[in-house]
Amino acid sequence: MTSRAYRTQGSHLFFDCRPTTRGPRIPTLSLAVSIGRPMRRQSETLLLVPLLPIFLIGMFPMLLIGLLGFFGLIIFGILLVCVGLTLGLEAHGEFNEGIIVHGYARPSERATQVSNLHAATRSAAVLEIVGLALVVTGLAGFFGYG
């Protein structure tokens, strides 16, 4: 027998009689759906874009670990603590300088100065905490695996 194909609205319907090894020929039905265009492979660049900041942030500590070991993490942590302390001291210095130089300020200006001081102090505290965490991690790695 020959196979007959009937086309129905974007899908193919195959009606085929194939000989079997035993018994009579049994008609089989196969339904294949055709797609207008083949599936395109998506670019890996879209995957790399959200991962790029993570890579850039983690690149420097990983290079320090690779080149200097855990001692490099300790150095980087100490540097971050120093930057945090410097940022906090500069913020307090600017606040005090504004009060000394300009004298008494209106409440709205004073609120703006205090808000700037708190923002700088919070970011300095975050840098200090991250630096201390790196120092502790470096010390743990140095004495644990060193």
N, C-alpha and C positions, 0 to 999 in steps of 0.2 A: 504494500500500500504506500501511497505517497502522503506526505504530511501536508496539512492544510493550515494556513494561518489566517485569522480574521483580525483586522485592526479595529480597535474601539477606543476612541478619545484619548490618545496619548499613551495607551498601554497596548502591549501585544498579547494576544491570546493565541496560544498554540494548541492545536488539537492534533495529537499524533498517535498513531497505532504502531507500536513497536513489537517486534516478535519477542516472545519470552522463551525461556528454555523449556518450560513445561506448560502444557495446556494451551488454551486458545489465546489469540492476541487480545490484550486488554488495552482499551483506549486510555491514554493518560492526558491530563490537563495541566498545562504549565502557564502561569501568569507572570509575565515579566513587564515591569514598569520602565518605560524609557524616560530619560531625563533630557531636557532640551539641550543642556550644555554639560560637558564633563565637570566633575568637581575640581575646583582649583585648590592648590595647596597654599595655605596662608603663610605669609612671610614671618620669619622668626624675629624680625626687627620689632614687631609689635610686642613681643614677649620681652625683649631686652630693654625697651624704654622704661617700664616701671621698675626694673631691677637695677638700672644705672645708678640712681642715688645711693642705693644700698651698697653697691660695689665701690663707689667713690668714697663713701664714709668708712667702709671697712678696709680699704686698700692700705692706708697708712699704718694702722696698727698691725696688719698682717705682714707688711714689709718689715716693720720693727721686730716682730717675732721671728721672722725668717732670717734677718741679718744679725740681730743682737740677742735674740732669745727673749726670755722673760725679763731680762735686765732692761731691754728696750721698752717694754710695757711700763716698767717702773719709771723710767726716764720720762716717757710720754705722759704718764699720770702726774708726775711732779710738775711738768710744764703746764698741764691743764689747771692744776691747783694754783700755780703762780699767776696764770692768766685770770682766773676767777678772782683771786685776791686783788690783783691790780685793777680789774674792772670795778669791783666794789669800792675800792679806795678812791678811784677817779670819780665815781658817781657821788660819793659823799663829799669829795673835794669841790666838785662843781656846785653841789647844793649849798655848801657853806660859803663858797665864793659869791654865789648869787645873793645870798642873804647879807653878806658883809658889804659888797660893792653897791648893791641896789637898795639896801636898807629895807624898810617896811614895805611889803607888797600887798596888793589887794587880795582878798581871800580866794578869788578865782585864779590869780597867778600863783599864789602859794599852793593851791590844790594841784595845779599843773606841775609845779616843781616837785611836790611830794609824790605825785603819780610817776613822774620820770625816775625819781630816786628809787621807788619801790620796784619798778620794772627792771632797772639796772641791777638792783640787789638780788632780785629773783633769778635773773639770768646768770649772775655771778655765782649764786648758790648752786645752780644746776651744774655749772662748770666745775665747781669744787667737788661736788658729790661724784660726778663722773670721773674726775681725776683721782679721787680717793678710791673709787671702785677699781680703776686700772692699777693703782699701786697695790691694793690688796690682792688682785688677781695675779699680778706679776710676782708678788712675794710668795703667794701660795704655789704658783708654778715653779718658782725658783727653788723653794725649799722642798716642794713635793716631788718634782721631776728632775731637779737640777743635779 
